[in-house]
């Protein structure tokens, strides 16, 4: 009986410690402001996002022009 009770106490202590550590980390994250939950959308940010999207679209490789060694696209 003594061994089972000791194991139970150790499991409880480990679980409780893990919860305390998780809560402390979450609290410190909130205080430090490292985790941003809201993004501030401005006209400049939106314009920059459109510019980046247009740049990616202009650099897309067409599949018909792609030549891959040993792979036939048309088959």
VMD Tcl script that builds the backbone (N, CA, C; Angstrom):
set m [mol new atoms 225]
animate dup $m
set s [atomselect $m all]
$s set {name element resname resid chain x y z} {
  {N N UNK 1 A 0.805 -1.198 0.000}
  {CA C UNK 1 A 0.000 0.000 0.000}
  {C C UNK 1 A 0.846 1.258 0.000}
  {N N UNK 2 A 1.957 1.222 0.651}
  {CA C UNK 2 A 2.794 2.403 0.757}
  {C C UNK 2 A 3.382 2.840 -0.570}
  {N N UNK 3 A 3.732 1.849 -1.418}
  {CA C UNK 3 A 4.325 2.165 -2.716}
  {C C UNK 3 A 3.306 2.820 -3.643}
  {N N UNK 4 A 2.082 2.321 -3.645}
  {CA C UNK 4 A 1.025 2.894 -4.478}
  {C C UNK 4 A 0.718 4.329 -4.086}
  {N N UNK 5 A 0.705 4.571 -2.798}
  {CA C UNK 5 A 0.423 5.924 -2.309}
  {C C UNK 5 A 1.560 6.888 -2.694}
  {N N UNK 6 A 2.792 6.397 -2.634}
  {CA C UNK 6 A 3.945 7.222 -3.006}
  {C C UNK 6 A 3.917 7.556 -4.494}
  {N N UNK 7 A 3.590 6.560 -5.326}
  {CA C UNK 7 A 3.492 6.791 -6.773}
  {C C UNK 7 A 2.393 7.802 -7.067}
  {N N UNK 8 A 1.265 7.669 -6.403}
  {CA C UNK 8 A 0.169 8.615 -6.599}
  {C C UNK 8 A 0.586 10.032 -6.220}
  {N N UNK 9 A 1.282 10.172 -5.129}
  {CA C UNK 9 A 1.750 11.493 -4.699}
  {C C UNK 9 A 2.723 12.090 -5.714}
  {N N UNK 10 A 3.630 11.251 -6.249}
  {CA C UNK 10 A 4.587 11.746 -7.243}
  {C C UNK 10 A 3.885 12.170 -8.532}
  {N N UNK 11 A 2.899 11.394 -8.966}
  {CA C UNK 11 A 2.129 11.764 -10.152}
  {C C UNK 11 A 1.382 13.075 -9.932}
  {N N UNK 12 A 0.768 13.207 -8.770}
  {CA C UNK 12 A 0.044 14.435 -8.456}
  {C C UNK 12 A 0.995 15.627 -8.418}
  {N N UNK 13 A 2.140 15.459 -7.790}
  {CA C UNK 13 A 3.121 16.541 -7.703}
  {C C UNK 13 A 3.637 16.929 -9.084}
  {N N UNK 14 A 3.899 15.942 -9.936}
  {CA C UNK 14 A 4.362 16.220 -11.298}
  {C C UNK 14 A 3.322 16.958 -12.121}
  {N N UNK 15 A 2.083 16.519 -12.012}
  {CA C UNK 15 A 0.991 17.173 -12.743}
  {C C UNK 15 A 0.803 18.611 -12.261}
  {N N UNK 16 A 0.795 18.794 -10.981}
  {CA C UNK 16 A 0.620 20.125 -10.401}
  {C C UNK 16 A 1.767 21.059 -10.802}
  {N N UNK 17 A 2.982 20.543 -10.789}
  {CA C UNK 17 A 4.143 21.348 -11.185}
  {C C UNK 17 A 4.056 21.743 -12.651}
  {N N UNK 18 A 3.648 20.808 -13.504}
  {CA C UNK 18 A 3.524 21.106 -14.936}
  {C C UNK 18 A 2.480 22.186 -15.170}
  {N N UNK 19 A 1.370 22.117 -14.459}
  {CA C UNK 19 A 0.335 23.144 -14.609}
  {C C UNK 19 A 0.833 24.510 -14.145}
  {N N UNK 20 A 1.539 24.540 -13.042}
  {CA C UNK 20 A 2.080 25.814 -12.557}
  {C C UNK 20 A 3.083 26.414 -13.545}
  {N N UNK 21 A 3.935 25.593 -14.105}
  {CA C UNK 21 A 4.914 26.079 -15.083}
  {C C UNK 21 A 4.201 26.612 -16.323}
  {N N UNK 22 A 3.180 25.885 -16.811}
  {CA C UNK 22 A 2.440 26.324 -17.985}
  {C C UNK 22 A 1.744 27.658 -17.735}
  {N N UNK 23 A 1.135 27.811 -16.585}
  {CA C UNK 23 A 0.466 29.075 -16.262}
  {C C UNK 23 A 1.465 30.222 -16.112}
  {N N UNK 24 A 2.610 29.956 -15.509}
  {CA C UNK 24 A 3.626 30.989 -15.338}
  {C C UNK 24 A 4.175 31.442 -16.694}
  {N N UNK 25 A 4.396 30.511 -17.594}
  {CA C UNK 25 A 4.895 30.871 -18.928}
  {C C UNK 25 A 3.858 31.692 -19.672}
  {N N UNK 26 A 2.605 31.290 -19.579}
  {CA C UNK 26 A 1.542 32.046 -20.255}
  {C C UNK 26 A 1.451 33.470 -19.701}
  {N N UNK 27 A 1.551 33.604 -18.390}
  {CA C UNK 27 A 1.489 34.913 -17.756}
  {C C UNK 27 A 2.674 35.778 -18.185}
  {N N UNK 28 A 3.855 35.207 -18.211}
  {CA C UNK 28 A 5.033 35.970 -18.633}
  {C C UNK 28 A 4.940 36.374 -20.098}
  {N N UNK 29 A 4.391 35.512 -20.933}
  {CA C UNK 29 A 4.193 35.855 -22.339}
  {C C UNK 29 A 3.250 37.049 -22.479}
  {N N UNK 30 A 2.189 37.035 -21.698}
  {CA C UNK 30 A 1.229 38.131 -21.762}
  {C C UNK 30 A 1.859 39.441 -21.266}
  {N N UNK 31 A 2.625 39.356 -20.212}
  {CA C UNK 31 A 3.260 40.555 -19.661}
  {C C UNK 31 A 4.295 41.109 -20.624}
  {N N UNK 32 A 5.098 40.240 -21.198}
  {CA C UNK 32 A 6.163 40.682 -22.106}
  {C C UNK 32 A 5.608 41.141 -23.446}
  {N N UNK 33 A 4.391 40.735 -23.777}
  {CA C UNK 33 A 3.787 41.160 -25.035}
  {C C UNK 33 A 4.377 40.475 -26.244}
  {N N UNK 34 A 4.951 39.322 -26.047}
  {CA C UNK 34 A 5.572 38.623 -27.171}
  {C C UNK 34 A 4.548 38.001 -28.092}
  {N N UNK 35 A 3.454 37.602 -27.538}
  {CA C UNK 35 A 2.437 36.950 -28.344}
  {C C UNK 35 A 1.387 37.983 -28.726}
  {N N UNK 36 A 1.323 38.309 -30.005}
  {CA C UNK 36 A 0.354 39.302 -30.474}
  {C C UNK 36 A -0.883 38.576 -30.956}
  {N N UNK 37 A -1.997 38.898 -30.399}
  {CA C UNK 37 A -3.237 38.236 -30.776}
  {C C UNK 37 A -3.973 39.005 -31.883}
  {N N UNK 38 A -3.713 40.283 -31.998}
  {CA C UNK 38 A -4.390 41.085 -33.009}
  {C C UNK 38 A -3.352 41.708 -33.930}
  {N N UNK 39 A -3.636 41.680 -35.208}
  {CA C UNK 39 A -2.753 42.323 -36.179}
  {C C UNK 39 A -3.359 43.673 -36.535}
  {N N UNK 40 A -2.531 44.672 -36.568}
  {CA C UNK 40 A -3.005 45.992 -36.925}
  {C C UNK 40 A -2.888 46.160 -38.436}
  {N N UNK 41 A -4.035 46.251 -39.090}
  {CA C UNK 41 A -4.067 46.385 -40.542}
  {C C UNK 41 A -4.110 47.865 -40.882}
  {N N UNK 42 A -3.097 48.299 -41.595}
  {CA C UNK 42 A -3.056 49.680 -42.051}
  {C C UNK 42 A -3.021 49.679 -43.572}
  {N N UNK 43 A -3.228 50.838 -44.143}
  {CA C UNK 43 A -3.208 50.951 -45.603}
  {C C UNK 43 A -1.831 50.575 -46.141}
  {N N UNK 44 A -0.785 50.942 -45.431}
  {CA C UNK 44 A 0.573 50.624 -45.872}
  {C C UNK 44 A 0.809 49.115 -45.854}
  {N N UNK 45 A 0.361 48.456 -44.790}
  {CA C UNK 45 A 0.525 47.004 -44.705}
  {C C UNK 45 A -0.267 46.291 -45.805}
  {N N UNK 46 A -1.474 46.766 -46.066}
  {CA C UNK 46 A -2.305 46.158 -47.087}
  {C C UNK 46 A -1.693 46.349 -48.475}
  {N N UNK 47 A -1.181 47.547 -48.715}
  {CA C UNK 47 A -0.542 47.823 -50.002}
  {C C UNK 47 A 0.698 46.947 -50.187}
  {N N UNK 48 A 1.477 46.802 -49.153}
  {CA C UNK 48 A 2.680 45.963 -49.226}
  {C C UNK 48 A 2.308 44.504 -49.470}
  {N N UNK 49 A 1.244 44.027 -48.850}
  {CA C UNK 49 A 0.799 42.649 -49.055}
  {C C UNK 49 A 0.380 42.416 -50.495}
  {N N UNK 50 A -0.305 43.398 -51.090}
  {CA C UNK 50 A -0.694 43.280 -52.502}
  {C C UNK 50 A 0.536 43.287 -53.409}
  {N N UNK 51 A 1.528 44.110 -53.090}
  {CA C UNK 51 A 2.749 44.143 -53.897}
  {C C UNK 51 A 3.470 42.796 -53.856}
  {N N UNK 52 A 3.557 42.223 -52.674}
  {CA C UNK 52 A 4.231 40.919 -52.544}
  {C C UNK 52 A 3.454 39.842 -53.289}
  {N N UNK 53 A 2.129 39.850 -53.188}
  {CA C UNK 53 A 1.310 38.862 -53.891}
  {C C UNK 53 A 1.478 38.998 -55.395}
  {N N UNK 54 A 1.515 40.232 -55.899}
  {CA C UNK 54 A 1.715 40.450 -57.338}
  {C C UNK 54 A 3.095 39.973 -57.780}
  {N N UNK 55 A 4.107 40.181 -56.950}
  {CA C UNK 55 A 5.456 39.733 -57.286}
  {C C UNK 55 A 5.508 38.213 -57.374}
  {N N UNK 56 A 4.852 37.532 -56.450}
  {CA C UNK 56 A 4.832 36.069 -56.499}
  {C C UNK 56 A 4.087 35.561 -57.724}
  {N N UNK 57 A 2.985 36.210 -58.060}
  {CA C UNK 57 A 2.214 35.786 -59.230}
  {C C UNK 57 A 3.006 35.968 -60.508}
  {N N UNK 58 A 3.806 37.017 -60.598}
  {CA C UNK 58 A 4.574 37.261 -61.810}
  {C C UNK 58 A 5.730 36.284 -61.960}
  {N N UNK 59 A 6.141 35.661 -60.863}
  {CA C UNK 59 A 7.260 34.729 -60.914}
  {C C UNK 59 A 6.838 33.269 -60.990}
  {N N UNK 60 A 5.542 33.015 -61.103}
  {CA C UNK 60 A 5.087 31.636 -61.193}
  {C C UNK 60 A 5.585 30.999 -62.480}
  {N N UNK 61 A 6.003 29.756 -62.400}
  {CA C UNK 61 A 6.498 29.031 -63.561}
  {C C UNK 61 A 5.334 28.276 -64.177}
  {N N UNK 62 A 5.182 28.438 -65.487}
  {CA C UNK 62 A 4.116 27.711 -66.155}
  {C C UNK 62 A 4.532 26.259 -66.306}
  {N N UNK 63 A 3.606 25.365 -66.079}
  {CA C UNK 63 A 3.899 23.945 -66.110}
  {C C UNK 63 A 4.272 23.482 -67.513}
  {N N UNK 64 A 3.684 24.063 -68.544}
  {CA C UNK 64 A 3.963 23.644 -69.912}
  {C C UNK 64 A 5.401 23.969 -70.317}
  {N N UNK 65 A 5.983 24.993 -69.768}
  {CA C UNK 65 A 7.341 25.395 -70.128}
  {C C UNK 65 A 8.407 24.705 -69.274}
  {N N UNK 66 A 7.977 24.031 -68.252}
  {CA C UNK 66 A 8.924 23.413 -67.338}
  {C C UNK 66 A 9.495 22.145 -67.965}
  {N N UNK 67 A 10.793 22.003 -67.890}
  {CA C UNK 67 A 11.456 20.802 -68.386}
  {C C UNK 67 A 12.113 20.126 -67.191}
  {N N UNK 68 A 11.633 18.941 -66.904}
  {CA C UNK 68 A 12.179 18.177 -65.793}
  {C C UNK 68 A 12.889 16.955 -66.354}
  {N N UNK 69 A 14.101 16.698 -65.935}
  {CA C UNK 69 A 14.834 15.555 -66.482}
  {C C UNK 69 A 14.191 14.230 -66.103}
  {N N UNK 70 A 13.904 13.424 -67.120}
  {CA C UNK 70 A 13.362 12.105 -66.880}
  {C C UNK 70 A 11.886 12.050 -66.602}
  {N N UNK 71 A 11.209 13.178 -66.626}
  {CA C UNK 71 A 9.760 13.206 -66.359}
  {C C UNK 71 A 9.067 13.837 -67.548}
  {N N UNK 72 A 8.160 13.098 -68.128}
  {CA C UNK 72 A 7.382 13.623 -69.247}
  {C C UNK 72 A 6.062 14.156 -68.709}
  {N N UNK 73 A 5.818 15.432 -68.950}
  {CA C UNK 73 A 4.603 16.062 -68.430}
  {C C UNK 73 A 3.385 15.631 -69.223}
  {N N UNK 74 A 3.561 15.403 -70.486}
  {CA C UNK 74 A 2.416 15.125 -71.355}
  {C C UNK 74 A 1.939 13.686 -71.308}
  {N N UNK 75 A 2.630 12.824 -70.668}
  {CA C UNK 75 A 2.193 11.412 -70.654}
  {C C UNK 75 A 1.346 11.113 -69.447}
}
mol reanalyze $m
mol bondsrecalc $m
mol representation Tube
mol addrep $m
